[in-house]
Amino acid sequence: MDIEALMTRLARAGVTTLVKADDERMAEQGETWTVLLSGVGLGDQGGIRAELADLGSGLTEVLERLAARPGDWSWLGEFRA
């Protein structure tokens, strides 16, 4: 997955993307990665957040949840694994 292209396309759609790796949770063998989508492109339903052990799964989860929301998210298929 081309993460830079994905994040650029999301930004153009009014979606802010935050990706975080947490060292404390990593040391505890926990859900190291947080992926957060926010912004006006999400409408009134608010942000989308996923916390998982690997980045790929986190991105997949937030994209699936975004695709289920109102709006033209058909282009997200280009970025699915």
mmCIF file of the N, C-alpha and C atoms, coordinates in Angstrom:
data_MODEL
# 
_entry.id   MODEL 
# 
loop_
_atom_site.group_PDB 
_atom_site.id 
_atom_site.type_symbol 
_atom_site.label_atom_id 
_atom_site.label_alt_id 
_atom_site.label_comp_id 
_atom_site.label_asym_id 
_atom_site.label_entity_id 
_atom_site.label_seq_id 
_atom_site.pdbx_PDB_ins_code 
_atom_site.Cartn_x 
_atom_site.Cartn_y 
_atom_site.Cartn_z 
_atom_site.occupancy 
_atom_site.B_iso_or_equiv 
_atom_site.pdbx_formal_charge 
_atom_site.auth_seq_id 
_atom_site.auth_comp_id 
_atom_site.auth_asym_id 
_atom_site.auth_atom_id 
_atom_site.pdbx_PDB_model_num 
ATOM 1   N N  . MET A 1 1  ? 0.852   -1.186 0.000  1.00 0.00 ? 1  MET A N  1 
ATOM 2   C CA . MET A 1 1  ? 0.000   0.000  0.000  1.00 0.00 ? 1  MET A CA 1 
ATOM 3   C C  . MET A 1 1  ? 0.888   1.237  0.000  1.00 0.00 ? 1  MET A C  1 
ATOM 4   N N  . ASP A 1 2  ? 0.580   2.167  -0.868 1.00 0.00 ? 2  ASP A N  1 
ATOM 5   C CA . ASP A 1 2  ? 1.322   3.428  -0.933 1.00 0.00 ? 2  ASP A CA 1 
ATOM 6   C C  . ASP A 1 2  ? 0.703   4.382  0.092  1.00 0.00 ? 2  ASP A C  1 
ATOM 7   N N  . ILE A 1 3  ? 1.299   4.427  1.272  1.00 0.00 ? 3  ILE A N  1 
ATOM 8   C CA . ILE A 1 3  ? 0.738   5.201  2.381  1.00 0.00 ? 3  ILE A CA 1 
ATOM 9   C C  . ILE A 1 3  ? 0.741   6.699  2.088  1.00 0.00 ? 3  ILE A C  1 
ATOM 10  N N  . GLU A 1 4  ? 1.783   7.191  1.446  1.00 0.00 ? 4  GLU A N  1 
ATOM 11  C CA . GLU A 1 4  ? 1.825   8.620  1.127  1.00 0.00 ? 4  GLU A CA 1 
ATOM 12  C C  . GLU A 1 4  ? 0.695   8.992  0.165  1.00 0.00 ? 4  GLU A C  1 
ATOM 13  N N  . ALA A 1 5  ? 0.465   8.185  -0.855 1.00 0.00 ? 5  ALA A N  1 
ATOM 14  C CA . ALA A 1 5  ? -0.615  8.450  -1.802 1.00 0.00 ? 5  ALA A CA 1 
ATOM 15  C C  . ALA A 1 5  ? -1.970  8.366  -1.106 1.00 0.00 ? 5  ALA A C  1 
ATOM 16  N N  . LEU A 1 6  ? -2.139  7.385  -0.230 1.00 0.00 ? 6  LEU A N  1 
ATOM 17  C CA . LEU A 1 6  ? -3.387  7.241  0.520  1.00 0.00 ? 6  LEU A CA 1 
ATOM 18  C C  . LEU A 1 6  ? -3.657  8.470  1.373  1.00 0.00 ? 6  LEU A C  1 
ATOM 19  N N  . MET A 1 7  ? -2.670  8.888  2.144  1.00 0.00 ? 7  MET A N  1 
ATOM 20  C CA . MET A 1 7  ? -2.866  10.026 3.038  1.00 0.00 ? 7  MET A CA 1 
ATOM 21  C C  . MET A 1 7  ? -3.106  11.314 2.255  1.00 0.00 ? 7  MET A C  1 
ATOM 22  N N  . THR A 1 8  ? -2.464  11.459 1.100  1.00 0.00 ? 8  THR A N  1 
ATOM 23  C CA . THR A 1 8  ? -2.691  12.628 0.244  1.00 0.00 ? 8  THR A CA 1 
ATOM 24  C C  . THR A 1 8  ? -4.123  12.630 -0.274 1.00 0.00 ? 8  THR A C  1 
ATOM 25  N N  . ARG A 1 9  ? -4.592  11.478 -0.718 1.00 0.00 ? 9  ARG A N  1 
ATOM 26  C CA . ARG A 1 9  ? -5.966  11.375 -1.247 1.00 0.00 ? 9  ARG A CA 1 
ATOM 27  C C  . ARG A 1 9  ? -6.986  11.634 -0.139 1.00 0.00 ? 9  ARG A C  1 
ATOM 28  N N  . LEU A 1 10 ? -6.733  11.102 1.053  1.00 0.00 ? 10 LEU A N  1 
ATOM 29  C CA . LEU A 1 10 ? -7.624  11.366 2.180  1.00 0.00 ? 10 LEU A CA 1 
ATOM 30  C C  . LEU A 1 10 ? -7.666  12.857 2.507  1.00 0.00 ? 10 LEU A C  1 
ATOM 31  N N  . ALA A 1 11 ? -6.504  13.496 2.524  1.00 0.00 ? 11 ALA A N  1 
ATOM 32  C CA . ALA A 1 11 ? -6.445  14.934 2.824  1.00 0.00 ? 11 ALA A CA 1 
ATOM 33  C C  . ALA A 1 11 ? -7.237  15.732 1.798  1.00 0.00 ? 11 ALA A C  1 
ATOM 34  N N  . ARG A 1 12 ? -7.136  15.357 0.538  1.00 0.00 ? 12 ARG A N  1 
ATOM 35  C CA . ARG A 1 12 ? -7.898  16.059 -0.502 1.00 0.00 ? 12 ARG A CA 1 
ATOM 36  C C  . ARG A 1 12 ? -9.398  15.853 -0.339 1.00 0.00 ? 12 ARG A C  1 
ATOM 37  N N  . ALA A 1 13 ? -9.781  14.772 0.340  1.00 0.00 ? 13 ALA A N  1 
ATOM 38  C CA . ALA A 1 13 ? -11.199 14.490 0.599  1.00 0.00 ? 13 ALA A CA 1 
ATOM 39  C C  . ALA A 1 13 ? -11.665 15.096 1.920  1.00 0.00 ? 13 ALA A C  1 
ATOM 40  N N  . GLY A 1 14 ? -10.798 15.895 2.568  1.00 0.00 ? 14 GLY A N  1 
ATOM 41  C CA . GLY A 1 14 ? -11.166 16.559 3.814  1.00 0.00 ? 14 GLY A CA 1 
ATOM 42  C C  . GLY A 1 14 ? -10.961 15.709 5.054  1.00 0.00 ? 14 GLY A C  1 
ATOM 43  N N  . VAL A 1 15 ? -10.101 14.682 4.937  1.00 0.00 ? 15 VAL A N  1 
ATOM 44  C CA . VAL A 1 15 ? -9.861  13.776 6.054  1.00 0.00 ? 15 VAL A CA 1 
ATOM 45  C C  . VAL A 1 15 ? -8.413  13.929 6.530  1.00 0.00 ? 15 VAL A C  1 
ATOM 46  N N  . THR A 1 16 ? -8.253  14.215 7.806  1.00 0.00 ? 16 THR A N  1 
ATOM 47  C CA . THR A 1 16 ? -6.942  14.275 8.433  1.00 0.00 ? 16 THR A CA 1 
ATOM 48  C C  . THR A 1 16 ? -6.597  12.886 8.954  1.00 0.00 ? 16 THR A C  1 
ATOM 49  N N  . THR A 1 17 ? -5.366  12.443 8.702  1.00 0.00 ? 17 THR A N  1 
ATOM 50  C CA . THR A 1 17 ? -4.937  11.109 9.121  1.00 0.00 ? 17 THR A CA 1 
ATOM 51  C C  . THR A 1 17 ? -3.778  11.230 10.093 1.00 0.00 ? 17 THR A C  1 
ATOM 52  N N  . LEU A 1 18 ? -3.905  10.555 11.214 1.00 0.00 ? 18 LEU A N  1 
ATOM 53  C CA . LEU A 1 18 ? -2.847  10.504 12.213 1.00 0.00 ? 18 LEU A CA 1 
ATOM 54  C C  . LEU A 1 18 ? -2.464  9.045  12.419 1.00 0.00 ? 18 LEU A C  1 
ATOM 55  N N  . VAL A 1 19 ? -1.158  8.757  12.326 1.00 0.00 ? 19 VAL A N  1 
ATOM 56  C CA . VAL A 1 19 ? -0.644  7.413  12.574 1.00 0.00 ? 19 VAL A CA 1 
ATOM 57  C C  . VAL A 1 19 ? 0.357   7.522  13.713 1.00 0.00 ? 19 VAL A C  1 
ATOM 58  N N  . LYS A 1 20 ? 0.186   6.676  14.726 1.00 0.00 ? 20 LYS A N  1 
ATOM 59  C CA . LYS A 1 20 ? 1.037   6.740  15.914 1.00 0.00 ? 20 LYS A CA 1 
ATOM 60  C C  . LYS A 1 20 ? 1.548   5.348  16.274 1.00 0.00 ? 20 LYS A C  1 
ATOM 61  N N  . ALA A 1 21 ? 2.832   5.254  16.595 1.00 0.00 ? 21 ALA A N  1 
ATOM 62  C CA . ALA A 1 21 ? 3.414   4.029  17.135 1.00 0.00 ? 21 ALA A CA 1 
ATOM 63  C C  . ALA A 1 21 ? 3.780   4.315  18.591 1.00 0.00 ? 21 ALA A C  1 
ATOM 64  N N  . ASP A 1 22 ? 3.276   3.497  19.516 1.00 0.00 ? 22 ASP A N  1 
ATOM 65  C CA . ASP A 1 22 ? 3.442   3.729  20.949 1.00 0.00 ? 22 ASP A CA 1 
ATOM 66  C C  . ASP A 1 22 ? 4.479   2.771  21.524 1.00 0.00 ? 22 ASP A C  1 
ATOM 67  N N  . ASP A 1 23 ? 5.601   3.307  21.967 1.00 0.00 ? 23 ASP A N  1 
ATOM 68  C CA . ASP A 1 23 ? 6.692   2.469  22.478 1.00 0.00 ? 23 ASP A CA 1 
ATOM 69  C C  . ASP A 1 23 ? 6.318   1.726  23.760 1.00 0.00 ? 23 ASP A C  1 
ATOM 70  N N  . GLU A 1 24 ? 5.514   2.344  24.613 1.00 0.00 ? 24 GLU A N  1 
ATOM 71  C CA . GLU A 1 24 ? 5.121   1.677  25.859 1.00 0.00 ? 24 GLU A CA 1 
ATOM 72  C C  . GLU A 1 24 ? 4.233   0.473  25.584 1.00 0.00 ? 24 GLU A C  1 
ATOM 73  N N  . ARG A 1 25 ? 3.284   0.642  24.683 1.00 0.00 ? 25 ARG A N  1 
ATOM 74  C CA . ARG A 1 25 ? 2.422   -0.492 24.351 1.00 0.00 ? 25 ARG A CA 1 
ATOM 75  C C  . ARG A 1 25 ? 3.205   -1.572 23.603 1.00 0.00 ? 25 ARG A C  1 
ATOM 76  N N  . MET A 1 26 ? 4.190   -1.165 22.822 1.00 0.00 ? 26 MET A N  1 
ATOM 77  C CA . MET A 1 26 ? 5.028   -2.144 22.128 1.00 0.00 ? 26 MET A CA 1 
ATOM 78  C C  . MET A 1 26 ? 5.789   -2.989 23.142 1.00 0.00 ? 26 MET A C  1 
ATOM 79  N N  . ALA A 1 27 ? 6.344   -2.360 24.160 1.00 0.00 ? 27 ALA A N  1 
ATOM 80  C CA . ALA A 1 27 ? 7.095   -3.077 25.190 1.00 0.00 ? 27 ALA A CA 1 
ATOM 81  C C  . ALA A 1 27 ? 6.207   -4.054 25.950 1.00 0.00 ? 27 ALA A C  1 
ATOM 82  N N  . GLU A 1 28 ? 4.920   -3.735 26.036 1.00 0.00 ? 28 GLU A N  1 
ATOM 83  C CA . GLU A 1 28 ? 3.968   -4.597 26.736 1.00 0.00 ? 28 GLU A CA 1 
ATOM 84  C C  . GLU A 1 28 ? 3.309   -5.609 25.800 1.00 0.00 ? 28 GLU A C  1 
ATOM 85  N N  . GLN A 1 29 ? 3.821   -5.680 24.540 1.00 0.00 ? 29 GLN A N  1 
ATOM 86  C CA . GLN A 1 29 ? 3.259   -6.591 23.534 1.00 0.00 ? 29 GLN A CA 1 
ATOM 87  C C  . GLN A 1 29 ? 1.804   -6.250 23.231 1.00 0.00 ? 29 GLN A C  1 
ATOM 88  N N  . GLY A 1 30 ? 1.484   -4.972 23.300 1.00 0.00 ? 30 GLY A N  1 
ATOM 89  C CA . GLY A 1 30 ? 0.099   -4.536 23.110 1.00 0.00 ? 30 GLY A CA 1 
ATOM 90  C C  . GLY A 1 30 ? -0.178  -4.034 21.712 1.00 0.00 ? 30 GLY A C  1 
ATOM 91  N N  . GLU A 1 31 ? -1.230  -3.258 21.604 1.00 0.00 ? 31 GLU A N  1 
ATOM 92  C CA . GLU A 1 31 ? -1.658  -2.683 20.338 1.00 0.00 ? 31 GLU A CA 1 
ATOM 93  C C  . GLU A 1 31 ? -0.813  -1.447 20.061 1.00 0.00 ? 31 GLU A C  1 
ATOM 94  N N  . THR A 1 32 ? 0.299   -1.655 19.397 1.00 0.00 ? 32 THR A N  1 
ATOM 95  C CA . THR A 1 32 ? 1.306   -0.632 19.177 1.00 0.00 ? 32 THR A CA 1 
ATOM 96  C C  . THR A 1 32 ? 0.821   0.531  18.331 1.00 0.00 ? 32 THR A C  1 
ATOM 97  N N  . TRP A 1 33 ? 0.008   0.255  17.323 1.00 0.00 ? 33 TRP A N  1 
ATOM 98  C CA . TRP A 1 33 ? -0.362  1.256  16.327 1.00 0.00 ? 33 TRP A CA 1 
ATOM 99  C C  . TRP A 1 33 ? -1.749  1.841  16.569 1.00 0.00 ? 33 TRP A C  1 
ATOM 100 N N  . THR A 1 34 ? -1.840  3.154  16.418 1.00 0.00 ? 34 THR A N  1 
ATOM 101 C CA . THR A 1 34 ? -3.120  3.854  16.434 1.00 0.00 ? 34 THR A CA 1 
ATOM 102 C C  . THR A 1 34 ? -3.246  4.586  15.109 1.00 0.00 ? 34 THR A C  1 
ATOM 103 N N  . VAL A 1 35 ? -4.391  4.409  14.456 1.00 0.00 ? 35 VAL A N  1 
ATOM 104 C CA . VAL A 1 35 ? -4.702  5.142  13.227 1.00 0.00 ? 35 VAL A CA 1 
ATOM 105 C C  . VAL A 1 35 ? -5.990  5.908  13.499 1.00 0.00 ? 35 VAL A C  1 
ATOM 106 N N  . LEU A 1 36 ? -5.955  7.206  13.272 1.00 0.00 ? 36 LEU A N  1 
ATOM 107 C CA . LEU A 1 36 ? -7.092  8.073  13.558 1.00 0.00 ? 36 LEU A CA 1 
ATOM 108 C C  . LEU A 1 36 ? -7.422  8.908  12.325 1.00 0.00 ? 36 LEU A C  1 
ATOM 109 N N  . LEU A 1 37 ? -8.681  8.873  11.919 1.00 0.00 ? 37 LEU A N  1 
ATOM 110 C CA . LEU A 1 37 ? -9.179  9.729  10.843 1.00 0.00 ? 37 LEU A CA 1 
ATOM 111 C C  . LEU A 1 37 ? -10.118 10.750 11.461 1.00 0.00 ? 37 LEU A C  1 
ATOM 112 N N  . SER A 1 38 ? -9.990  12.007 11.046 1.00 0.00 ? 38 SER A N  1 
ATOM 113 C CA . SER A 1 38 ? -10.873 13.067 11.520 1.00 0.00 ? 38 SER A CA 1 
ATOM 114 C C  . SER A 1 38 ? -11.022 14.094 10.408 1.00 0.00 ? 38 SER A C  1 
ATOM 115 N N  . GLY A 1 39 ? -11.837 15.105 10.644 1.00 0.00 ? 39 GLY A N  1 
ATOM 116 C CA . GLY A 1 39 ? -11.956 16.196 9.689  1.00 0.00 ? 39 GLY A CA 1 
ATOM 117 C C  . GLY A 1 39 ? -13.337 16.314 9.074  1.00 0.00 ? 39 GLY A C  1 
ATOM 118 N N  . VAL A 1 40 ? -13.514 17.383 8.318  1.00 0.00 ? 40 VAL A N  1 
ATOM 119 C CA . VAL A 1 40 ? -14.815 17.696 7.742  1.00 0.00 ? 40 VAL A CA 1 
ATOM 120 C C  . VAL A 1 40 ? -15.278 16.660 6.731  1.00 0.00 ? 40 VAL A C  1 
ATOM 121 N N  . GLY A 1 41 ? -14.366 15.951 6.110  1.00 0.00 ? 41 GLY A N  1 
ATOM 122 C CA . GLY A 1 41 ? -14.727 14.935 5.127  1.00 0.00 ? 41 GLY A CA 1 
ATOM 123 C C  . GLY A 1 41 ? -15.512 13.777 5.712  1.00 0.00 ? 41 GLY A C  1 
ATOM 124 N N  . LEU A 1 42 ? -15.483 13.636 7.039  1.00 0.00 ? 42 LEU A N  1 
ATOM 125 C CA . LEU A 1 42 ? -16.204 12.551 7.696  1.00 0.00 ? 42 LEU A CA 1 
ATOM 126 C C  . LEU A 1 42 ? -17.636 12.920 8.035  1.00 0.00 ? 42 LEU A C  1 
ATOM 127 N N  . GLY A 1 43 ? -17.983 14.167 7.843  1.00 0.00 ? 43 GLY A N  1 
ATOM 128 C CA . GLY A 1 43 ? -19.348 14.602 8.121  1.00 0.00 ? 43 GLY A CA 1 
ATOM 129 C C  . GLY A 1 43 ? -19.648 14.625 9.607  1.00 0.00 ? 43 GLY A C  1 
ATOM 130 N N  . ASP A 1 44 ? -20.916 14.435 9.933  1.00 0.00 ? 44 ASP A N  1 
ATOM 131 C CA . ASP A 1 44 ? -21.385 14.543 11.312 1.00 0.00 ? 44 ASP A CA 1 
ATOM 132 C C  . ASP A 1 44 ? -21.117 13.298 12.152 1.00 0.00 ? 44 ASP A C  1 
ATOM 133 N N  . GLN A 1 45 ? -20.651 12.231 11.551 1.00 0.00 ? 45 GLN A N  1 
ATOM 134 C CA . GLN A 1 45 ? -20.469 10.978 12.286 1.00 0.00 ? 45 GLN A CA 1 
ATOM 135 C C  . GLN A 1 45 ? -19.209 10.947 13.145 1.00 0.00 ? 45 GLN A C  1 
ATOM 136 N N  . GLY A 1 46 ? -18.355 11.920 13.006 1.00 0.00 ? 46 GLY A N  1 
ATOM 137 C CA . GLY A 1 46 ? -17.164 11.991 13.843 1.00 0.00 ? 46 GLY A CA 1 
ATOM 138 C C  . GLY A 1 46 ? -16.028 11.125 13.342 1.00 0.00 ? 46 GLY A C  1 
ATOM 139 N N  . GLY A 1 47 ? -14.977 11.068 14.157 1.00 0.00 ? 47 GLY A N  1 
ATOM 140 C CA . GLY A 1 47 ? -13.746 10.402 13.778 1.00 0.00 ? 47 GLY A CA 1 
ATOM 141 C C  . GLY A 1 47 ? -13.835 8.883  13.750 1.00 0.00 ? 47 GLY A C  1 
ATOM 142 N N  . ILE A 1 48 ? -12.807 8.302  13.163 1.00 0.00 ? 48 ILE A N  1 
ATOM 143 C CA . ILE A 1 48 ? -12.653 6.853  13.101 1.00 0.00 ? 48 ILE A CA 1 
ATOM 144 C C  . ILE A 1 48 ? -11.291 6.537  13.704 1.00 0.00 ? 48 ILE A C  1 
ATOM 145 N N  . ARG A 1 49 ? -11.274 5.579  14.633 1.00 0.00 ? 49 ARG A N  1 
ATOM 146 C CA . ARG A 1 49 ? -10.031 5.241  15.330 1.00 0.00 ? 49 ARG A CA 1 
ATOM 147 C C  . ARG A 1 49 ? -9.872  3.731  15.388 1.00 0.00 ? 49 ARG A C  1 
ATOM 148 N N  . ALA A 1 50 ? -8.639  3.269  15.182 1.00 0.00 ? 50 ALA A N  1 
ATOM 149 C CA . ALA A 1 50 ? -8.332  1.845  15.323 1.00 0.00 ? 50 ALA A CA 1 
ATOM 150 C C  . ALA A 1 50 ? -7.002  1.720  16.052 1.00 0.00 ? 50 ALA A C  1 
ATOM 151 N N  . GLU A 1 51 ? -6.936  0.766  16.957 1.00 0.00 ? 51 GLU A N  1 
ATOM 152 C CA . GLU A 1 51 ? -5.703  0.461  17.673 1.00 0.00 ? 51 GLU A CA 1 
ATOM 153 C C  . GLU A 1 51 ? -5.437  -1.030 17.498 1.00 0.00 ? 51 GLU A C  1 
ATOM 154 N N  . LEU A 1 52 ? -4.309  -1.329 16.850 1.00 0.00 ? 52 LEU A N  1 
ATOM 155 C CA . LEU A 1 52 ? -3.988  -2.722 16.549 1.00 0.00 ? 52 LEU A CA 1 
ATOM 156 C C  . LEU A 1 52 ? -2.495  -2.972 16.692 1.00 0.00 ? 52 LEU A C  1 
ATOM 157 N N  . ALA A 1 53 ? -2.125  -4.235 16.625 1.00 0.00 ? 53 ALA A N  1 
ATOM 158 C CA . ALA A 1 53 ? -0.735  -4.633 16.800 1.00 0.00 ? 53 ALA A CA 1 
ATOM 159 C C  . ALA A 1 53 ? 0.124   -4.323 15.574 1.00 0.00 ? 53 ALA A C  1 
ATOM 160 N N  . ASP A 1 54 ? -0.506  -4.218 14.380 1.00 0.00 ? 54 ASP A N  1 
ATOM 161 C CA . ASP A 1 54 ? 0.293   -3.894 13.199 1.00 0.00 ? 54 ASP A CA 1 
ATOM 162 C C  . ASP A 1 54 ? -0.384  -2.796 12.379 1.00 0.00 ? 54 ASP A C  1 
ATOM 163 N N  . LEU A 1 55 ? 0.432   -2.014 11.716 1.00 0.00 ? 55 LEU A N  1 
ATOM 164 C CA . LEU A 1 55 ? -0.048  -0.849 10.978 1.00 0.00 ? 55 LEU A CA 1 
ATOM 165 C C  . LEU A 1 55 ? -0.990  -1.238 9.847  1.00 0.00 ? 55 LEU A C  1 
ATOM 166 N N  . GLY A 1 56 ? -0.659  -2.282 9.103  1.00 0.00 ? 56 GLY A N  1 
ATOM 167 C CA . GLY A 1 56 ? -1.490  -2.704 7.986  1.00 0.00 ? 56 GLY A CA 1 
ATOM 168 C C  . GLY A 1 56 ? -2.920  -3.002 8.407  1.00 0.00 ? 56 GLY A C  1 
ATOM 169 N N  . SER A 1 57 ? -3.076  -3.705 9.523  1.00 0.00 ? 57 SER A N  1 
ATOM 170 C CA . SER A 1 57 ? -4.413  -4.031 10.022 1.00 0.00 ? 57 SER A CA 1 
ATOM 171 C C  . SER A 1 57 ? -5.161  -2.773 10.454 1.00 0.00 ? 57 SER A C  1 
ATOM 172 N N  . GLY A 1 58 ? -4.453  -1.837 11.057 1.00 0.00 ? 58 GLY A N  1 
ATOM 173 C CA . GLY A 1 58 ? -5.080  -0.587 11.482 1.00 0.00 ? 58 GLY A CA 1 
ATOM 174 C C  . GLY A 1 58 ? -5.580  0.223  10.301 1.00 0.00 ? 58 GLY A C  1 
ATOM 175 N N  . LEU A 1 59 ? -4.752  0.311  9.249  1.00 0.00 ? 59 LEU A N  1 
ATOM 176 C CA . LEU A 1 59 ? -5.173  1.030  8.054  1.00 0.00 ? 59 LEU A CA 1 
ATOM 177 C C  . LEU A 1 59 ? -6.355  0.340  7.385  1.00 0.00 ? 59 LEU A C  1 
ATOM 178 N N  . THR A 1 60 ? -6.293  -0.972 7.283  1.00 0.00 ? 60 THR A N  1 
ATOM 179 C CA . THR A 1 60 ? -7.390  -1.723 6.677  1.00 0.00 ? 60 THR A CA 1 
ATOM 180 C C  . THR A 1 60 ? -8.688  -1.489 7.426  1.00 0.00 ? 60 THR A C  1 
ATOM 181 N N  . GLU A 1 61 ? -8.637  -1.525 8.750  1.00 0.00 ? 61 GLU A N  1 
ATOM 182 C CA . GLU A 1 61 ? -9.849  -1.332 9.553  1.00 0.00 ? 61 GLU A CA 1 
ATOM 183 C C  . GLU A 1 61 ? -10.456 0.047  9.352  1.00 0.00 ? 61 GLU A C  1 
ATOM 184 N N  . VAL A 1 62 ? -9.639  1.105  9.415  1.00 0.00 ? 62 VAL A N  1 
ATOM 185 C CA . VAL A 1 62 ? -10.213 2.445  9.274  1.00 0.00 ? 62 VAL A CA 1 
ATOM 186 C C  . VAL A 1 62 ? -10.735 2.678  7.860  1.00 0.00 ? 62 VAL A C  1 
ATOM 187 N N  . LEU A 1 63 ? -10.086 2.105  6.858  1.00 0.00 ? 63 LEU A N  1 
ATOM 188 C CA . LEU A 1 63 ? -10.565 2.271  5.491  1.00 0.00 ? 63 LEU A CA 1 
ATOM 189 C C  . LEU A 1 63 ? -11.884 1.543  5.276  1.00 0.00 ? 63 LEU A C  1 
ATOM 190 N N  . GLU A 1 64 ? -12.026 0.364  5.858  1.00 0.00 ? 64 GLU A N  1 
ATOM 191 C CA . GLU A 1 64 ? -13.295 -0.364 5.755  1.00 0.00 ? 64 GLU A CA 1 
ATOM 192 C C  . GLU A 1 64 ? -14.420 0.399  6.429  1.00 0.00 ? 64 GLU A C  1 
ATOM 193 N N  . ARG A 1 65 ? -14.132 0.962  7.583  1.00 0.00 ? 65 ARG A N  1 
ATOM 194 C CA . ARG A 1 65 ? -15.147 1.730  8.298  1.00 0.00 ? 65 ARG A CA 1 
ATOM 195 C C  . ARG A 1 65 ? -15.494 3.017  7.554  1.00 0.00 ? 65 ARG A C  1 
ATOM 196 N N  . LEU A 1 66 ? -14.487 3.658  6.947  1.00 0.00 ? 66 LEU A N  1 
ATOM 197 C CA . LEU A 1 66 ? -14.730 4.863  6.156  1.00 0.00 ? 66 LEU A CA 1 
ATOM 198 C C  . LEU A 1 66 ? -15.571 4.535  4.926  1.00 0.00 ? 66 LEU A C  1 
ATOM 199 N N  . ALA A 1 67 ? -15.271 3.446  4.248  1.00 0.00 ? 67 ALA A N  1 
ATOM 200 C CA . ALA A 1 67 ? -16.009 3.047  3.043  1.00 0.00 ? 67 ALA A CA 1 
ATOM 201 C C  . ALA A 1 67 ? -17.480 2.790  3.339  1.00 0.00 ? 67 ALA A C  1 
ATOM 202 N N  . ALA A 1 68 ? -17.808 2.422  4.573  1.00 0.00 ? 68 ALA A N  1 
ATOM 203 C CA . ALA A 1 68 ? -19.198 2.139  4.954  1.00 0.00 ? 68 ALA A CA 1 
ATOM 204 C C  . ALA A 1 68 ? -19.987 3.415  5.254  1.00 0.00 ? 68 ALA A C  1 
ATOM 205 N N  . ARG A 1 69 ? -19.318 4.540  5.305  1.00 0.00 ? 69 ARG A N  1 
ATOM 206 C CA . ARG A 1 69 ? -19.979 5.813  5.606  1.00 0.00 ? 69 ARG A CA 1 
ATOM 207 C C  . ARG A 1 69 ? -20.542 6.449  4.343  1.00 0.00 ? 69 ARG A C  1 
ATOM 208 N N  . PRO A 1 70 ? -21.477 7.387  4.531  1.00 0.00 ? 70 PRO A N  1 
ATOM 209 C CA . PRO A 1 70 ? -22.016 8.109  3.370  1.00 0.00 ? 70 PRO A CA 1 
ATOM 210 C C  . PRO A 1 70 ? -20.914 8.874  2.641  1.00 0.00 ? 70 PRO A C  1 
ATOM 211 N N  . GLY A 1 71 ? -21.070 8.983  1.338  1.00 0.00 ? 71 GLY A N  1 
ATOM 212 C CA . GLY A 1 71 ? -20.109 9.710  0.520  1.00 0.00 ? 71 GLY A CA 1 
ATOM 213 C C  . GLY A 1 71 ? -19.519 8.812  -0.550 1.00 0.00 ? 71 GLY A C  1 
ATOM 214 N N  . ASP A 1 72 ? -18.771 9.407  -1.452 1.00 0.00 ? 72 ASP A N  1 
ATOM 215 C CA . ASP A 1 72 ? -18.136 8.646  -2.523 1.00 0.00 ? 72 ASP A CA 1 
ATOM 216 C C  . ASP A 1 72 ? -16.742 8.207  -2.089 1.00 0.00 ? 72 ASP A C  1 
ATOM 217 N N  . TRP A 1 73 ? -16.683 7.039  -1.507 1.00 0.00 ? 73 TRP A N  1 
ATOM 218 C CA . TRP A 1 73 ? -15.417 6.466  -1.066 1.00 0.00 ? 73 TRP A CA 1 
ATOM 219 C C  . TRP A 1 73 ? -14.991 5.298  -1.955 1.00 0.00 ? 73 TRP A C  1 
ATOM 220 N N  . SER A 1 74 ? -15.585 5.214  -3.155 1.00 0.00 ? 74 SER A N  1 
ATOM 221 C CA . SER A 1 74 ? -15.288 4.095  -4.052 1.00 0.00 ? 74 SER A CA 1 
ATOM 222 C C  . SER A 1 74 ? -13.798 4.009  -4.393 1.00 0.00 ? 74 SER A C  1 
ATOM 223 N N  . TRP A 1 75 ? -13.105 5.118  -4.402 1.00 0.00 ? 75 TRP A N  1 
ATOM 224 C CA . TRP A 1 75 ? -11.691 5.137  -4.736 1.00 0.00 ? 75 TRP A CA 1 
ATOM 225 C C  . TRP A 1 75 ? -10.814 4.463  -3.671 1.00 0.00 ? 75 TRP A C  1 
ATOM 226 N N  . LEU A 1 76 ? -11.374 4.210  -2.489 1.00 0.00 ? 76 LEU A N  1 
ATOM 227 C CA . LEU A 1 76 ? -10.595 3.544  -1.435 1.00 0.00 ? 76 LEU A CA 1 
ATOM 228 C C  . LEU A 1 76 ? -10.150 2.143  -1.867 1.00 0.00 ? 76 LEU A C  1 
ATOM 229 N N  . GLY A 1 77 ? -10.876 1.542  -2.786 1.00 0.00 ? 77 GLY A N  1 
ATOM 230 C CA . GLY A 1 77 ? -10.498 0.220  -3.286 1.00 0.00 ? 77 GLY A CA 1 
ATOM 231 C C  . GLY A 1 77 ? -9.094  0.177  -3.852 1.00 0.00 ? 77 GLY A C  1 
ATOM 232 N N  . GLU A 1 78 ? -8.616  1.297  -4.362 1.00 0.00 ? 78 GLU A N  1 
ATOM 233 C CA . GLU A 1 78 ? -7.254  1.386  -4.894 1.00 0.00 ? 78 GLU A CA 1 
ATOM 234 C C  . GLU A 1 78 ? -6.199  1.123  -3.814 1.00 0.00 ? 78 GLU A C  1 
ATOM 235 N N  . PHE A 1 79 ? -6.555  1.324  -2.557 1.00 0.00 ? 79 PHE A N  1 
ATOM 236 C CA . PHE A 1 79 ? -5.587  1.270  -1.475 1.00 0.00 ? 79 PHE A CA 1 
ATOM 237 C C  . PHE A 1 79 ? -5.764  0.054  -0.561 1.00 0.00 ? 79 PHE A C  1 
ATOM 238 N N  . ARG A 1 80 ? -6.729  -0.755 -0.837 1.00 0.00 ? 80 ARG A N  1 
ATOM 239 C CA . ARG A 1 80 ? -6.927  -1.932 0.022  1.00 0.00 ? 80 ARG A CA 1 
ATOM 240 C C  . ARG A 1 80 ? -5.919  -3.001 -0.325 1.00 0.00 ? 80 ARG A C  1 
ATOM 241 N N  . ALA A 1 81 ? -5.488  -3.701 0.722  1.00 0.00 ? 81 ALA A N  1 
ATOM 242 C CA . ALA A 1 81 ? -4.471  -4.753 0.536  1.00 0.00 ? 81 ALA A CA 1 
ATOM 243 C C  . ALA A 1 81 ? -5.068  -5.980 -0.126 1.00 0.00 ? 81 ALA A C  1 
# 
